[in-house]
């Protein structure tokens, strides 16, 4: 930039336009400038349409494609899990109803009846375990709206919660359990190992809001990402209600999708741009959290990581505080709630792609510039050099110059010869016109000098005639005329001035739009006031007065 500032472009162009610069150098300069401008325009258009630099267009194309694919996969996966959950709920409903019928019990009679509830758990365990093996999830649960201890300070609900340990793939067959909640008797009879997170019953707020969640067209619900109590993990839950024969909700069942299983289910993609991260996000008070296909963004110091998303130039900026990602988002409907699907590209990875595209553009421009330079050399050698040789031969009157045939230059010299003939004729015509003009000027000057002399002679005669007429006049009458001019009314003064301008009586009647009698009336008053008897006498006195006024002005 500093170098460009030092270069005065106007002076540079003027320098190359100067006649002292050879034709070859000017040709080089103009061809290079033309090609450079043309290339700059091409590069601009190619960059706008993303042909040269894939930094934005190509990255955005890949992200859009991945976003659509990710959204479709997530919708498909959760619809599939919901299908398993609905089937699981139907199996539980049948088993619960069979148990109640066999024992001649109602659902309400289960409360505070530990033996009956434990027996029901043992009956339902096989159904729970089978669905856990079949469904693509990290855990399974059912919770009934009943308890063995209704007097607890914290409301508790009875059910079973099974969770896998050490998932290796999205296939959950033959994985061991890491978490169990339910009856001690049920666990012992099925050889379940107890861990520190074991509880006999569970806490939930589901039954407080189940009526508002499961409306007529809602078959399942997906929770936001929550922390699993007494663990370091985060998970989502697919909920499906359990009904009795009346259609009332007596419980809930479903499956768990923890962060690790989400990563296995939606593995990070290695596309053309490198690592792309998938995410299913929740929003709360303008901040986002959720599950990612990379644990880099899922957990920080055992705390759910929140971040912000802003939009700039049609791209979403994911600000994690220590990390920045570039990506795209899309809102999808899962169950009764809306969620945000995101695909992310780390900022350093995005910038590397930008630089890669720029380097491609620079390389392309450099190759074209070298090609343009070679073209300039070729054009100079093939076209400019013969022209210069022809001119040199013509300047030296070398006969060889006649043999070097360049039609354009030969035509140029023929044209110049014709122009010389035309210019010679025009010059002769102009010379003759100049001579005639000089003669005409001399004649006009002589006539002017003669007219001046005649004017001066006439002026002298007028002055002499005025003096003679003055002597003929009666001085008292003339002085009376002069002194009474101020007595004339405006109308009379106007008529007096028109007489002095040489207007006739008919002219004055027409100009002032008056009758002949009115004019006669004014004439009578003028003659009376000025002491004259005729218009002739009026004009004589007035002319004499004008002559004296001019002499007085000339004297001053």
RAQUI-V752846 format. One line per field, one symbol per residue. psi: psi as a letter, one per 40 degrees, with the letter a starting at -180 (. if undefined). burial: # if it has 9 or more other ideal C-beta (glycine too) atoms within 8 Angstrom, else .. A space follows every 50 residues. Layout:
# RAQUI-V752846
psi=???
burial=???
This chain:
# RAQUI-V752846
psi=ddddddhhddddddddeidehiddddddddddddddddddddddddddef ddhedddddddddddddddddddddddddddddddddddddddddddddd ddefiiddedhegddddddddddeddddddddddigieiiiihifiiege eidhhiiiahhhiihghdiehehfiiiehhhahdddddeefhhiidehid iiiiedededdddgadehdiihiihihhhfieiiiihhhhihiadeeihe aiiaihgidddddddgihhgadeahhhiihiihhfeiiiaiiehededhh ffhhhiiihihhfeihhhhecdihihaiihhihhbeiiihhihihidddd dddddddddddddddddddddddddddddddddddddddddddddefhdd dddghhdddddddddddddddddddddddddddddddddddddddddddd ddddddddddddddddddddddihdddddddddedeehiddddddddddd eeiidddddddefiiddddddddddddddefieidddddddddddddddd ddddd.
burial=...........#...#....#..#########..##..#...#..##..# .#############.###.##.###.##.###.######.###.###.## ....#.#..#..#..##########.###.##..##########.###.. .....##########.#....#..#.#.#####.###....#....##.. ##...##..#..##...#.#######.#....############....## ################.#....##########.#..#########.###. ....#.#.#.....######..########.#.##.#.#########.## ..##.###.##..##..##..##.##..##...###########...... #..#.#..##..#..................................... ...........##..#..##..#...##.###.##..#...#####.### ......###..#......#..##.###.####....###########... ......
